[in-house]
Amino acid sequence: MTLFSRLSWLCVALVGAGALSVIATHRGETINAGWFIAAAVGVYLVAYRFYASWIAARVLAVDGTRATPAERLDDGRDFVPTNRWIVFGHHFAAIAGPGPLIGPTLAAQFGYLPGTLWILAGAVLGGCVQDMVILFFSSRRDGRSLGQMARDELGPVAGWAALVGAAMIMIILIAVLGLVVVNALKHSAWATSTVAATIPIAILVGLYMRRIRLGRILEGSIIGVSLLLLSVAGGGWVAQNETLRSLFDLAALPLAWCVICYGFAAAVLPVWLLLAPRDYLSTFMKLGTVLLLAIAIVILRPEVKMPALTPFVDGTGPIFGGKLFPFVFVTIACGAISGFHSLVASGTTPKLLVNERDIPMIGYGSMALESFVAIMSLIAATVLDPGVYFAINSPAGVVGTAAADAVKSISGWGFPVTVEQMQVLAKEMGETSLFARTGGAPSLAVGMASIFAKTFGGSLLAVWYHFAIMFEALFILTTLDAGTRVGRFMVQDLLQHVWKPLGRTSWYPSVVLSSTIVVAGWGYFLYIGVIDPLGGVNILWPLFGIANQMLAGIALCVATGILVKMGRMRFAWVTGLPLAWLAIITTTAAWEKVFASDVRVGFLAAANDMTQQLAAGTLPAAKAAVAPQLILNQRIDAGLTLFFVAILWIIILDTARVSLRRINGKPVLPLAETRYVPTRWDARAGEAGP
């Protein structure tokens, strides 16, 4: 490295560290959002340039001359050698779901500081590392799933625990993805019609690049992006047309069925027809919107109005119950570290990867970019007046169903807001009301629209709002469809032990059966969230966060065990340290969610409280009608949480057993890495791939 390069990187590091110190120590009424951008960019650039490069070279020893599973096992359906930029787009689109958008928005009830620090530190030391090492290990093992790698490397106990646990956790994760989409799109004809249009657009682009103009990526991209932008404008026209608006102005339950049908289609159709082109096109929209938001923040330099810490760090927050520790660390999942990513990194992505040299860019780089999205989301949520933020996100069951009651409650917390203020805001956004629009997506859209409108034109506020809603739904649906497909692979891993042909990923009866099982599973939990009077977030999001972080713990267990077996014990801390932290926070959060006496935190406490109210006849008629189902759901959630904790610790202890045997020179299962086969593609750095 030249002297100029060293000085340049030193400047980048100093800028990032300086901005981070300002964020951490500022205690004024407001703080400029530009500091958040500077801190994030500095941290990500330095971590990618030095830490990711060191892991790739020293810890993993990536080899660009080695053929990947996509090349060796090319079947034109699941294993398909794909241009690295399309793989990057697919991977980023698949992993960047609700977590980086919704998690930081919800966690803003604690203030801006805890979320910011966790997003930055968790990503560069944990999330990016997990994604990168799991992608590497899976690509060295014929693209095997996380559960398969656990079984092959750690043995049958950890293997079966990982297979069953990961499959069940995946069902919970996808259900929450669907719930966030439903909450964002319900009764919004503009957003619903726009998102619906992306499906035929993706199929058209897939056919164009696969059948009509093979490999013409630029042409297909221009066509697809142009049609996406037209769909946004067309959505406004649909919303103004009485006949068409009635077709797309859907309630939560019909929308849930639409999401379920889409998930099934994405799992059974060839990857090139719907999944890959839709994810690829969505990446343009995602990256373009994130870049546009970053530019708008730099130009506008809005003031973050949420305090660094709010009184709700004590666990009394209206959006969800629970104290700052451990719940900020499970509420913000995907923006810092997410176990779901390990399923994609050992699911669809290694089956598309052409060259190992692209692993740092796709694994570490995609997660760093997603973490930057989380920072953008946190800024968009916290530039709102705190009173407006809480009015949008607080459930009616907490603040009251009447607007006057809601503003009285919220103003009483020290965050003033008025009915007139909320009415004007709703009218500007083209909505009838913004009270109790739980789930995080609507408040994030309001924040984004406010920033865009002030920067690029205030007369287009409603357009920007619905554009933001469409952006969020696209963001999440690309994770839902990829997750359903990955879940299909996981179920097939399990079914092959019942009957061998059911494990063949290319056998269509197995594809349909396994997809049906996965979709039915997450569809049930989506239904639970839809019928919940509190919007489903209070029930499902904490379970989502805990399950997601536990899955990350499982992935880091597998990675640590493989590193020890490879004879790289001195590097095991790279995955071992984030594993230890996740084990602490997830176990603590799980214990509180199951056994806490606060009905807003503990699943069992909430179930018992509702049982007593139902018996006493004090519940409103509408809530009493669904109370038995809600009580059952709370108890199911408690049981699932305990099950997930047990799975995590079984795998941790089995990893420790295997590692100690390897360190002491005792026999362990051999490494399952496939033999070296030289690649046919151009292996020059950065130029591999079709």
N, C-alpha and C positions, 0 to 999 in steps of 0.2 A: 504494500500500500504506500503510495507516494505521500510526501509531506502535505501537499495540498489536500489530498483525500482525508488524511488524518485530521487536519484542521477543520475541514468541512464537517466531518462527522462529530467533532468536538463541539462545534457551534450548534449543530442540530440537537445534540444531547443537552447542552446548556439551556437552549431555548425551551425544550420540553421540561427539564427539571425546574427551571424558573417559573414557568407557567403553572406547573403542578403545585409548587410551593405557594403561589398566590391563591390558588383555589383552596388549598388546605388551611390557610391561615386567615383568609378574609372573613370578617364578621360584620360587614356593613349591611344595609338594607337590601342592596342589589349588588350584582357582580356582572361584569361584561362577559358575554358568551364567547368572545374571541379567545379568552384564556383557555377555555375547554378545548377548542380546536387546536391551539398551539400545543397544549400538553399531550393530547391524543396523537397528533401527527408525529411529534418528537419521539414519544414512547414506542409507537408502532414501527417507525423507520429504523430506529436503533436496534430494537429487538429482532426485526426481520433480517437486517444486514449482518448482525453479529451472532445472536443466539441461535437463530434458525440455521444459519450457515454452519455453525459449530456442531450442532446436533446432526445435521445431514452428513458432514464430513467425518466427525470423530465418533459419534455415538452409533449412527446407523450405517455409515459407509455406503451411501447410495452408489449404484453402478449403472451408468448410462448405456453400457454395452449389453446389458442383460435384457432378454425378451420378457415382456410382461404378459399376464394372463390374457389381456385383450388381443395380443398378437398371436399367442400360441393356441388359444382356445376359441378363436373367432367363429361364432355361429350365426352372426347376422341378426340375433334377437336380443340376447343379454350381454354377450361378450362381443363388443364392437370397437375396433381401434378408431379413436376419435381425436380430432384436432385438439391440441392442449387448451386452446382458448375456449372451445366449446365445453371441454371437460371442466375447466375453471368455472365457466358460467353455470353448468349443470350443478357442480358441487356447491358453489356459493348459493345458488337459488334453492337447492335442496336443504341446506343447513340453515339458511337465514329465514326462519319462520317467525312465530309470534314473539319468541324470547327477546330479541334485540329491540323490538318495537313496544311490546306490552309490558315486559318485566320492568324496564327502567321507568316507564310511565306510572305503573302501580307503586313501585318502590319510592317514587318521589314524595309519597306521603311522609317519609322519614326526613325529607330534605334532600338537597342536591349532593351533599358531600359523601355520604356513605356509598351511594350508588356509583358515583364517579370513580372513587378509589378502587372499589371492587371490580368494576368493569375493566379498568386498565391493568391492574395487577393480576387479576384472575385470568385475563386473556393471554397475556404474553408469557406467563409462567405456567399456566395450566391448560386452558382451552386450545390454544394454538399447538402446544406440544402434543396433547392427546390426539388431535386430528391428524397431525403429521406422522406420528409414530404408528398409529393404527393403520393408516393408509399404506405405509411402508410394509408393515408386517403382513397385512392382508394380500398385497400385491406379490409378496414373496411366497404366498401359500395359495396360489390359484384363485385369488379373490374370495377366500373363505370368510364366512361371517364371524362375528365376534364370538358367538357361542361355540362354533366349530373350532376356532383357534383355542378357546379355553379348554375344550375337551381334548384336543390334540396335544397341547403343551402342558397342561396342569393335571389332566387325568379325568376320570369319569365323574367324580364328585363335583369339582368346580365346573366341569363341562356341562353337566346336566343342570346345575344351578344357574349357570349363565344362560343356557339355551331357554329354559323355562322363564327365568326372571326377566331376561331381555325382551322376550316375546310379550309378556304381560305388561311390562313397563311401556313398550312401544304402543300398545293399545291405549293406554292412558294418555300418552303424549299426543297421539293423533286425535283423540277425542277432544282434547283441549284446543288443538289447532282448528278443528271444525267449529267448536263453540265460539272462538274469537271471530272467525269468518261470519258466522251466523249473526252475532251481535253487531258486527260492523255493517252488514248488508240489509238487515231486516228493515222493512218499510222505507228502503231507499232505492227507488226504481232506477235512478241514474247509475248508481254504483253497481247494482245487480245486473243491469243490462250490459254494462261495459265489461264486467268480469265474465259474463256468459259469452260475450263475443270473442274472448281470447281463446276459447276452445276450438271453434272452427278455424280461426286464424292459425293456431298452432298446427292443426292437422294439414292445412293447406301448405304451410311452410315445410312441414315434414315430407309431404309428398313431392313438393317442388325440389327439395335438395336431395331426395332419395331416388325419385323416379323420373322427374321431368328434366331437371338440370343437375345431374349428379355432382355433388361436391361444390356447387356454386354457392359458397357460404355468404359472400358479400351480397349477391343478388337476393338470396333468400332473406338475409338480415334486413335489407332495405325495404323489401316488400312487407315483411312482418312488422317492423317498427312503424312503418307508415300506416298500416292497418290498425295497429294498436292505438296510435294517436287519433286516428279517425273514430275509433270506437269510443274514446273519451268524449269527443265532440258529439258523436251520435247518441251517447247516453243522455246528454242534456236535451236533445230533441225528443227522445223517448219519454223523458220525465215531463215534458210539456204537452205530449199527446195523450189525451184522456184514455183512448182505447189501449194503446201500448203500455201506458203507465200501470193500468190495472193488471196487466200480465206479469209485470216485474215488481210490483209493490207487494212483496210477500211477507207474511208473518214468520216467526222464528221456526215453527215446526215444518212448514213446507220447504223452507230454505234448508233445514237440516236434511230432509230427504234428497234434495238436489245435490247437496254436498256428498252424501253417502253414495249416490249413483255415480257421481263424477269420480270418487275415489276408486270404486270398483272398476270403472272403465280404464282408468290410468294404470291399474295393476295388471289387467289382462291383455291390453293392446300392446303390440310391439313397441319397444322403447323409442324407436326412431319416429314413430307415427304421432305420438301425443306428448309423452313425458319429456324427452330430450328437447324437441323444438320449443315446447311451451316454457320449459325452464330456461332455455337459452334466450328466448325473447323476453321473458320476465326479467332476466338479468340486465338487459339493456334498460328496461324501465326502472329497475331497482337502482342500478349504478347511476343512471342519469338523474334520478330523483335525489339520491343521496348527494351527488356532486352538486346539483342545483341548490340543495338545501345548505350545503357547506358554503357555497359561493354567496348565497343570500345572507347567511349568518356573518360572513366576513365583511360583506358590504354594509349590512344593516347594523351589525354589532349590537344586537338587542340586549337588554338587561335581564338577567335571570332574577325573577321576583320571589321565587320560593326561597325561604331561608336555608342556610347550610344544614341546620338541624331543626326539626319541628318538635312540638311537645309529644307527638305520637310515637317517639322512639321507645316510650314505656309500654307499648302494646295496645294502646287505646284507639288506634287509628280507625276511621270509619270505612275505609276501603277493604281492608282485611285485618283480622286480629293477629296479634303476635308482636313480640319485642324486636328491636333492631337486630340483636343477635338471638337466634340464628337466621331470622326470616329474611333479612335483606339478601343473604347469600343463596337462598333457594328461590326467592322471588325473581331475582335477576339471574337467569340461568344461561340461556344461549349467548347473551352478550359477553359473558365472562368464561364459562365452561359449560359444556352441554354433552351429556351422554348420548343424546340422539345423534350427534355428529359422528360418533364412533360407529353407529350402525350404517350410516351413509358411506363412511370411509372404508367400511368392510362389506359394503353392499353393492351399490350401483357403480360408484366411482372407480374402484380398482378394476372393474370389468371394462372400463372405457379407456383407462390410462395407457399411453403408448410408451412412455419412457420414464424411468425412475428419477431422472434429473428434474422432472417437473413436480415432484412430490413437495418440495418446500414451497413452491409457488401456490400449488393447489391446496395443500393441507394447511400450512402455517399462514400463507397469505390470505386465503379465503376467510379463515377465522379472524384474522386481524381486521379485515375489511368489515366483517359482521360486527365486530366489537366497535368499530367506528360508527356503524349504523346505530348501535346502542347509545353511544354518546350523543349523536344527533337527536335521537328520540328523547333522551333525558333533557336536552336543551329545549326542544319543541314543547315538552310538557311543562317545564319550569319557567318559561317566559310568560306563560299565562298568569293572570292574577290568581293568587292562591285560592281565593274564594270561588272563582269560576272553575278552577281545577277540581275542587272538592264538590261543587254543585253537579258537575258532569259525572264524576266517578263514584259518588256516594250512593248506595242503593236506597230506594224509597223506603225499604223496611228499616233503615237506620235513621234517616233524616225526615221521613214523612212523605206521604204521597202528594200533598198539596204544596204548590210552589212557595207559598208564604211560610209554611212550616219548615220547609227545607232551608230557605235563606235565613230564617231565625236561628235554626240549629247551627248552621255553618258560621254565621256571623258571631254566634256565641263562643265559638272556638278561637276567635281572634282573627278570622279571615273574612272580612266584610264582603258581602255581595248582595245585590238587590234583584227583585223579580224583574224590574224593567231592564236591568242590565242583561239578564239572561234572555229575555224576550227579544231584545234588539240583536243580540248575538245569534240567536237561532234564526231570525229572519235574514240576517246577512249571510248565513251559511246555507240558506235554502231549506231549513228544517222547520218542523212545527214546534219542536221542543228539544232542549238539550239537557234537561234535568234527568238525573238517574240513568244516563246512557253508560252503563257500567261496562267493564271489560277493558278499558284503557284505549281502545282504538278510536272512539269518537273524540276524546280529549286530545289525543295525539294529532288527529286530523285537524282539529281547530287550531292547535298550536302551529302546525306546519302551514296551514292556509294563511294564518295571520302573518307569518314571516314572509311567505311568498308574495302576498298581496301588498305588503308594505314595501317590498323590494321591487316588484315587477308590475304592480298595478292594482290599486285598491278596489277598482270597480269590478274586478273578477273574483271577488272573495268566494262566492258560491262555487264557481268553477274550480278554484284551487282546493276548496274543501272536498268536493266530490272526487277530484283527482287524487287527493291524499287518501281518501277511503278506498279507491280503486287500487292505489299503490299498496296499501296495507293488505287488502284481500289477495292481490297477486302474490305478494311476499309470502303469505301464509299458505296459500293453496299449492304453491310449488313445493313446499315442505310436506304438505299433506299427501300429495300424489306420490312423491318419492318415498315418503315414509310408508305408505300403504304397500308399495312395491317391495321395499326392503322387508316389511313385515311378512309379505308373501314368501320371500326367500327363507325367513326364519321359521315360519310354520312348516315349509317343505323340509327343512332340516329335521324338524321333530317328526313329521309324518313318515319319513323314510324308515324310521325304526318300527313303524307299524307294517308298512309294505314298501319295499324298495322302490318301485316305480314312482311312488308319490314324491320322492325326493328329486326327481328329474325336473329341473327348472324349465325345460323346453317342452315337456309333455303337457298338452293343453288341458286334459281332464284334471291333472294335478294343479295346474295354474288356476283354473276356475274354482276348484274346491278350496284351495288354500286362500285364495283371494276372498272368497265368501266368508270363511272363518274369521279372517282379519277384519273385514269391513263390518261384519255382524258384531264383533267384539267392541270396536271403538264406536260403532253406531249406537250401541246401547248406552254407553257413558255420555255420548253426545246428547242423547235424549234426556238423560238425567239432568244435565246442565241446562237444557232448554226449558224444562218444566220447573226448575228451581225458582221460587219467587224472588230470591236475591240475585238472580242473573247467572247463577252457576259459578261465578268467579270465586266466591268465598269457599265453595266446596272443592272445585276441581283445580284451581290454580296452585294452592299450596301443595296438593297431592302431585300435581304436574312437576313443580319445582323439586320436591323431595325425590320423586321417582327419577327425574332427569339427572340430578346430581348423583344419585346412587348408581345409575347406569354408567356415568362417567367414572365412578369409583371402580366398577367392574372392569371397564376398559383399561384403566390405569393399572389394575391388578394384573391383567393379562400381559400388558406391555412390560411391567416390571419383572414378571416371571420369565418372560422371553429374554429380556436383557441379561438377567442373572444366568440363565441357561446358555446364553451365547458367550459367557465368560467375561461380561462387561459389568461386573459388580460395581466397579468404581464409578460407573455412570448411572447406576440404578436410582440415585437421588433425583435425576431429571424427572422421572415419573413417580418416584416414591414420595417426594414431599407434597405435591398436590394431592396425591392419594390420601395421605395422612390427614390433610386439612379437610378434604371432602368427607372422610369417615367421621370426623368430629362433628361437622355442622349438620350432616344428614341424620346422624343418629340422634343428636340433640333435638333437631326439628321434628323428627318422627315421634320421639317420646312426647313432646309437647302437643303435637297434633292429635295424638291418641288419648293421652291421659290428663291433659290440662283441664282444670275445673271451670275455666272461663268458657262459656258456651260459644263465644265467637272464635275460639281457638281449637278446643278439643272436639274431635268427632263424636266421642261417646257422650260427653257432657251435652252437646247440642242435641243428640238423639234422645237422651233421657229427658231433657228440658221440653222438647217438643212432644214427647210421649205424655208427660204430665199435663201440658196445656191442652192436648187433644182430649185427654180423659176428663179434664175439668170443663171442657166446652168453651174455652176462652179464645180459641183461634178464630179468625175471620173465616167465613164460609168458603171463600176461594182457596185459602191456604189449608183449611181442614180437609178439602177434597183430595189434595195431593200429599197431605202429611204422612200417611202410611208409607208411601213410596220414598219420601224424603228421609224418613227415619231409617228405613232399610238401607238407603244409599249411604247415609252417614256411617252406619255400622259396617257396610261393605268397604267403605273407604278406610276405616280403622283397621279392618282385617288385612286389606291390601298393603297398608303402610307397614304393619308388623311383618308381613310376608317379605316385603322388599328389604327391610332391615336384616331379616334372617338370611336372605340370599346374599346380601353384600358381605356380611361377616363370615358366612361359610366360605365364600371365595377368597376373602382376605386371609383367613386362617389356612386355607389350602395352598394359597400362593406362598405364605410363609413357610409351610411344610416343605414344598418343592424347593424353595430357595435355600433353606437350611441344608437339605439333602445335597443339593448341588455344591454348596460351599464346603461341606464336609467330605466331599468326594464320594458320596453314595450314589447308586444308580438312580437315574430319573428317566422319564420318557425322552426319546431322542427328539431333536428339533424337527419340526414338520416342514421345514423350508424345502421348496422344490429345487431340483438340480438346476445348475446353470445352463441356459441355452442362449447363444448369442442372438442379438436382435438383427432383423433384416432392415430395419429403418435406419435412416441417417442418425448416428449416435453422437454427432457433434453437439456440444452444449447448447441448449436452447433451440435446436433446430429439429428435434425429433418429432415424428408424427406425420400422418398423412396430410 
